[in-house]
């Protein structure tokens, strides 16, 4: 797989700077469509599409959670595993301030503010993932091991059962 030329976003600049091989995948963005739409449009398993969720702890400290597109995060279990009282999603405008990305175009790469990143353990079992490239309607295909190298995430098991 070689790097395709996609849009110039903070995320793609970050990936190129760190010499990550990625593929570019465009699809017709639908507001509130989420990973179900991107998986359908790209004809890939939604489990391989990784969503970037911006959350905050009880002190309003932001954090990023990477989760399979077809799964939900147990915020209660996440808080327990990371030693917080509670974790909840940020409001879209707050997430935008922290990341510099619009809702639906949030990437864990090239965020405006450095934040701790947490990754669902089973994502690392996949051979290839599709994750937001920093723009609505644009995903990049990468090896999930690159997430470990680039983001130094804390591995958690927080799928809501």
Secondary structure as GFF3:
##gff-version 3
##sequence-region A 1 161
A	DSSP	alpha_helix	10	17	.	.	.	ID=ss1
A	DSSP	beta_strand	23	26	.	.	.	ID=ss2
A	DSSP	alpha_helix	34	42	.	.	.	ID=ss3
A	DSSP	three_ten_helix	46	48	.	.	.	ID=ss4
A	DSSP	beta_strand	49	57	.	.	.	ID=ss5
A	DSSP	beta_strand	62	68	.	.	.	ID=ss6
A	DSSP	alpha_helix	75	82	.	.	.	ID=ss7
A	DSSP	beta_strand	87	89	.	.	.	ID=ss8
A	DSSP	alpha_helix	92	99	.	.	.	ID=ss9
A	DSSP	beta_strand	116	120	.	.	.	ID=ss10
A	DSSP	three_ten_helix	121	125	.	.	.	ID=ss11
A	DSSP	beta_strand	129	135	.	.	.	ID=ss12
A	DSSP	beta_strand	138	142	.	.	.	ID=ss13
A	DSSP	alpha_helix	145	151	.	.	.	ID=ss14
A	DSSP	beta_strand	154	156	.	.	.	ID=ss15
###
